[in-house]
Amino acid sequence: MIDIEFLYYDKTTCKRCISTNKSIKSTLKELKKSIKYANAKINLKEKKLPESKIYLSPSILINGKDVEKLLNKNSKLKSNACSDCCHLTNKPVVNCRTFNYKGKNYDYMPKEMVMDAVNSVLRTSKFIHS
């Protein structure tokens, strides 16, 4: 079983959360055959974060490990101002999570990053046939 948990603050207004959610959905759709071949099962959970944890939004955990840490053990949690969440919370400054993937910075988790992480878990787990 591969547990994937999507942590978000708002999936209807925040462009970062919406884009990260799309990355998850398209990754799982694209990797459907690989997942089936590996005889793996995916358990996708979504969890709305409280305002006090908004700096973690959006995040994806695979088997309890942060995707960015799975791909780069030296990565540090980064954030910047998110205008969508400023409007949602009625606060002048709200920082939401950002990502670095292959030397480029993103305000959301790109599909390729999610794919790399899922493929990494598939390759290093007991699911792959010998």
GUGU-430501 format. One line per field, with one value per residue: residue number from 0; residue in three letters; x, y, z of N, C-alpha, C, CB in turn. Coordinates in steps of 0.05 Angstrom, whole numbers, plus 5000, padded with zeros to 4 digits. Glycine has a CB too. Layout:
<pts>
pos	c(NUM|...)
code	c(ALA|...)
n_px	c(X|...)
n_py	c(Y|...)
n_pz	c(Z|...)
ca_px	c(X|...)
ca_py	c(Y|...)
ca_pz	c(Z|...)
c_px	c(X|...)
c_py	c(Y|...)
c_pz	c(Z|...)
cb_px	c(X|...)
cb_py	c(Y|...)
cb_pz	c(Z|...)
</pts>
This chain:
<pts>
pos	c(0|1|2|3|4|5|6|7|8|9|10|11|12|13|14|15|16|17|18|19|20|21|22|23|24|25|26|27|28|29|30|31|32|33|34|35|36|37|38|39|40|41|42|43|44|45|46|47|48|49|50|51|52|53|54|55|56|57|58|59|60|61|62|63|64|65|66|67|68|69|70|71|72|73|74|75|76|77|78|79|80|81|82|83|84|85|86|87|88|89|90|91|92|93|94|95|96|97|98|99|100|101|102|103|104|105|106|107|108|109|110|111|112|113|114|115|116|117|118|119|120|121|122|123|124|125|126|127|128|129)
code	c(MET|ILE|ASP|ILE|GLU|PHE|LEU|TYR|TYR|ASP|LYS|THR|THR|CYS|LYS|ARG|CYS|ILE|SER|THR|ASN|LYS|SER|ILE|LYS|SER|THR|LEU|LYS|GLU|LEU|LYS|LYS|SER|ILE|LYS|TYR|ALA|ASN|ALA|LYS|ILE|ASN|LEU|LYS|GLU|LYS|LYS|LEU|PRO|GLU|SER|LYS|ILE|TYR|LEU|SER|PRO|SER|ILE|LEU|ILE|ASN|GLY|LYS|ASP|VAL|GLU|LYS|LEU|LEU|ASN|LYS|ASN|SER|LYS|LEU|LYS|SER|ASN|ALA|CYS|SER|ASP|CYS|CYS|HIS|LEU|THR|ASN|LYS|PRO|VAL|VAL|ASN|CYS|ARG|THR|PHE|ASN|TYR|LYS|GLY|LYS|ASN|TYR|ASP|TYR|MET|PRO|LYS|GLU|MET|VAL|MET|ASP|ALA|VAL|ASN|SER|VAL|LEU|ARG|THR|SER|LYS|PHE|ILE|HIS|SER)
n_px	c(5017|5012|5011|4985|4982|4949|4958|4926|4903|4861|4823|4791|4797|4851|4905|4953|4941|4901|4930|4969|4936|4916|4964|4973|4927|4933|4983|4972|4935|4966|5005|4978|4981|5034|5031|4993|5021|5062|5035|5015|4977|4942|4929|4896|4891|4860|4872|4848|4881|4887|4883|4927|4967|4977|5024|5045|5017|5011|5021|5049|5050|5082|5074|5080|5124|5151|5145|5183|5227|5235|5256|5300|5341|5365|5333|5299|5242|5206|5174|5129|5094|5025|4976|4923|4910|4916|4871|4832|4838|4835|4880|4938|4988|5003|5039|5052|5071|5129|5165|5225|5249|5290|5326|5292|5244|5179|5110|5074|5067|5097|5074|5113|5148|5117|5109|5162|5171|5131|5146|5197|5185|5157|5198|5234|5208|5176|5143|5158|5167|5213)
n_py	c(4976|5043|5103|5164|5230|5290|5354|5413|5482|5509|5485|5507|5561|5577|5581|5553|5507|5485|5475|5439|5397|5381|5362|5316|5285|5278|5253|5203|5183|5179|5143|5097|5045|5029|5028|4987|4944|4939|4917|4948|4985|5046|5092|5148|5206|5266|5326|5380|5436|5473|5544|5558|5525|5539|5552|5504|5490|5483|5412|5347|5283|5221|5158|5180|5213|5275|5297|5332|5324|5269|5269|5303|5302|5344|5387|5446|5472|5521|5584|5634|5697|5689|5710|5692|5664|5705|5736|5699|5693|5744|5773|5814|5792|5728|5670|5617|5551|5538|5506|5473|5445|5408|5452|5495|5542|5536|5554|5516|5444|5414|5368|5333|5329|5303|5256|5236|5226|5187|5146|5136|5114|5069|5041|5031|5000|4940|4927|4922|4874|4819)
n_pz	c(5000|4983|5013|5000|5017|5012|5032|5044|5043|5017|4964|4926|4915|4921|4879|4882|4912|4880|4832|4851|4868|4818|4796|4827|4813|4757|4755|4781|4745|4698|4714|4723|4698|4711|4767|4773|4749|4785|4825|4865|4912|4917|4966|4972|5008|5029|5064|5097|5118|5180|5191|5222|5204|5152|5126|5110|5066|4996|5008|4997|5021|5019|5040|5091|5085|5064|4997|4973|5007|4998|4947|4951|5001|5028|5024|5045|5080|5046|5035|5008|4997|4988|4949|4941|4988|5024|5012|5025|5081|5099|5113|5111|5096|5078|5081|5039|5020|4979|4925|4904|4847|4809|4804|4794|4817|4845|4857|4867|4869|4817|4766|4746|4789|4828|4800|4797|4851|4864|4828|4849|4899|4882|4856|4897|4933|4958|4918|4864|4814|4811)
ca_px	c(5000|5025|4994|4991|4966|4950|4952|4919|4886|4836|4824|4772|4805|4880|4916|4974|4929|4887|4950|4981|4916|4916|4988|4968|4908|4944|5004|4960|4923|4987|5021|4959|4992|5058|5021|4980|5042|5077|5017|5012|4951|4945|4909|4898|4875|4863|4868|4847|4897|4876|4897|4952|4986|4975|5051|5051|5000|5003|5042|5042|5065|5080|5081|5087|5148|5146|5155|5208|5248|5240|5272|5324|5343|5376|5315|5288|5215|5207|5148|5128|5068|5004|4954|4897|4905|4913|4843|4816|4841|4832|4905|4955|5009|5001|5059|5046|5094|5140|5181|5248|5251|5310|5337|5272|5225|5150|5091|5058|5083|5092|5067|5138|5159|5100|5115|5188|5169|5116|5163|5218|5173|5151|5224|5249|5191|5173|5122|5170|5172|5241)
ca_py	c(5000|5069|5124|5191|5249|5317|5374|5438|5501|5514|5474|5520|5588|5580|5570|5534|5482|5475|5464|5415|5376|5372|5347|5290|5270|5271|5233|5177|5174|5172|5120|5075|5019|5023|5021|4961|4925|4936|4905|4967|4999|5074|5103|5177|5221|5295|5337|5410|5446|5496|5569|5558|5508|5547|5553|5478|5486|5455|5392|5319|5263|5194|5140|5197|5230|5297|5292|5346|5310|5243|5274|5317|5300|5369|5409|5461|5483|5549|5596|5662|5708|5677|5729|5678|5659|5731|5743|5680|5697|5773|5782|5828|5774|5699|5655|5589|5535|5538|5482|5474|5420|5409|5479|5515|5547|5535|5560|5492|5421|5406|5340|5317|5325|5283|5231|5226|5215|5162|5126|5129|5096|5043|5028|5023|4984|4911|4923|4916|4846|4813)
ca_pz	c(5000|4982|5024|4990|5032|5001|5053|5031|5057|5002|4937|4908|4908|4921|4854|4889|4920|4857|4814|4863|4866|4790|4792|4839|4797|4731|4760|4786|4720|4680|4725|4730|4689|4727|4793|4770|4744|4810|4844|4887|4917|4925|4985|4970|5028|5028|5091|5098|5140|5194|5185|5236|5189|5124|5114|5099|5044|4994|5013|4991|5036|5009|5063|5113|5079|5046|4970|4968|5022|4985|4923|4959|5031|5039|5019|5068|5075|5038|5030|5001|4999|4971|4948|4944|5017|5037|5009|5040|5110|5105|5125|5091|5086|5085|5067|5033|5012|4952|4919|4885|4833|4787|4802|4788|4839|4838|4878|4870|4864|4789|4761|4743|4816|4840|4786|4805|4878|4864|4816|4868|4919|4868|4850|4922|4951|4953|4898|4838|4809|4804)
c_px	c(5018|5005|5003|4971|4970|4940|4948|4903|4859|4839|4806|4781|4836|4892|4938|4962|4914|4907|4963|4962|4915|4941|4985|4950|4919|4967|4992|4947|4944|5003|5003|4970|5016|5050|5009|5001|5058|5060|5014|4984|4957|4922|4913|4879|4880|4856|4869|4862|4883|4893|4925|4974|4987|5003|5059|5035|5012|5027|5031|5061|5061|5091|5092|5111|5141|5159|5181|5232|5255|5259|5299|5325|5351|5356|5304|5260|5218|5178|5151|5099|5049|4980|4927|4891|4904|4883|4825|4816|4837|4857|4923|4977|5004|5022|5051|5071|5103|5158|5204|5250|5269|5320|5318|5252|5197|5134|5072|5076|5077|5089|5093|5150|5144|5106|5141|5186|5154|5133|5186|5208|5167|5177|5237|5232|5190|5154|5134|5176|5201|5242)
c_py	c(5025|5090|5151|5210|5277|5336|5401|5456|5505|5504|5488|5547|5591|5566|5550|5507|5469|5461|5439|5391|5364|5355|5319|5273|5261|5251|5205|5166|5164|5147|5096|5048|5011|5014|4993|4939|4919|4923|4922|4977|5027|5081|5133|5190|5251|5306|5368|5419|5470|5521|5570|5542|5516|5547|5526|5472|5497|5436|5365|5302|5236|5175|5157|5215|5251|5292|5306|5333|5282|5247|5288|5319|5327|5392|5421|5472|5512|5558|5624|5671|5696|5696|5716|5674|5684|5740|5725|5685|5726|5783|5794|5810|5746|5685|5626|5576|5539|5513|5488|5446|5423|5438|5501|5518|5548|5543|5537|5468|5411|5375|5323|5311|5302|5256|5219|5213|5189|5140|5117|5109|5069|5027|5017|5006|4955|4906|4913|4886|4841|4799)
c_pz	c(5000|4991|5013|5004|5021|5023|5039|5049|5043|4973|4918|4898|4905|4896|4860|4896|4896|4838|4825|4863|4838|4784|4803|4821|4771|4733|4764|4761|4701|4688|4731|4722|4705|4755|4793|4766|4769|4832|4869|4889|4927|4944|4985|4991|5024|5056|5089|5122|5154|5186|5199|5222|5159|5110|5102|5073|5018|4999|5004|5007|5023|5031|5086|5108|5059|5019|4965|4982|5010|4961|4929|4989|5043|5035|5046|5060|5069|5033|5020|5002|4979|4972|4951|4973|5033|5036|5025|5070|5118|5120|5104|5080|5097|5068|5064|5021|4983|4949|4900|4873|4809|4782|4796|4811|4829|4862|4883|4864|4835|4787|4760|4770|4830|4827|4794|4833|4879|4851|4834|4889|4906|4864|4875|4941|4943|4930|4871|4836|4802|4777)
cb_px	c(4981|5037|4994|4988|4972|4932|4975|4903|4901|4829|4818|4745|4796|4893|4928|4990|4909|4872|4971|4990|4888|4915|5012|4955|4883|4954|5020|4940|4906|5006|5036|4933|4999|5077|5001|4960|5061|5087|5027|5032|4933|4946|4912|4891|4883|4844|4889|4817|4925|4875|4881|4948|4979|4962|5071|5044|4972|4992|5051|5044|5058|5095|5101|5092|5171|5157|5134|5205|5240|5213|5257|5325|5362|5402|5291|5307|5197|5225|5130|5140|5069|4996|4955|4898|4927|4931|4835|4825|4868|4807|4920|4967|5037|4972|5086|5022|5089|5156|5163|5274|5223|5299|5358|5257|5232|5142|5075|5032|5078|5115|5051|5158|5158|5070|5115|5208|5154|5089|5175|5229|5147|5137|5243|5259|5163|5164|5107|5195|5154|5254)
cb_py	c(5000|5075|5123|5194|5248|5320|5375|5433|5527|5544|5445|5522|5607|5569|5592|5545|5487|5497|5485|5421|5387|5395|5361|5293|5287|5296|5241|5179|5196|5195|5129|5080|5020|5047|5042|4961|4936|4963|4877|4990|4982|5092|5090|5187|5212|5307|5327|5420|5455|5492|5593|5547|5479|5574|5561|5456|5499|5450|5391|5313|5262|5190|5119|5181|5212|5323|5301|5376|5306|5231|5290|5346|5279|5376|5400|5484|5478|5553|5595|5667|5739|5648|5745|5652|5641|5753|5741|5651|5687|5779|5758|5853|5785|5688|5656|5586|5506|5564|5460|5483|5410|5397|5479|5509|5573|5506|5585|5492|5398|5415|5337|5333|5351|5290|5236|5249|5236|5166|5137|5154|5108|5049|5047|5048|4996|4897|4948|4932|4835|4795)
cb_pz	c(5025|4953|5055|4959|5062|4976|5074|5005|5061|5002|4938|4920|4930|4947|4837|4913|4943|4842|4808|4892|4874|4770|4806|4867|4793|4716|4784|4809|4707|4677|4750|4716|4659|4729|4804|4747|4722|4820|4852|4884|4937|4901|5014|4942|5057|5006|5111|5098|5131|5224|5193|5265|5192|5122|5135|5120|5049|4966|5042|4960|5066|4982|5054|5136|5069|5058|4949|4977|5051|4975|4904|4946|5039|5026|5002|5077|5100|5013|5055|4972|4996|4981|4922|4929|5028|5024|4979|5035|5119|5121|5140|5103|5095|5081|5081|5013|5017|4946|4907|4899|4824|4762|4782|4761|4854|4829|4870|4850|4884|4772|4736|4726|4832|4837|4755|4806|4896|4848|4790|4882|4931|4841|4837|4936|4951|4978|4893|4833|4787|4825)
</pts>
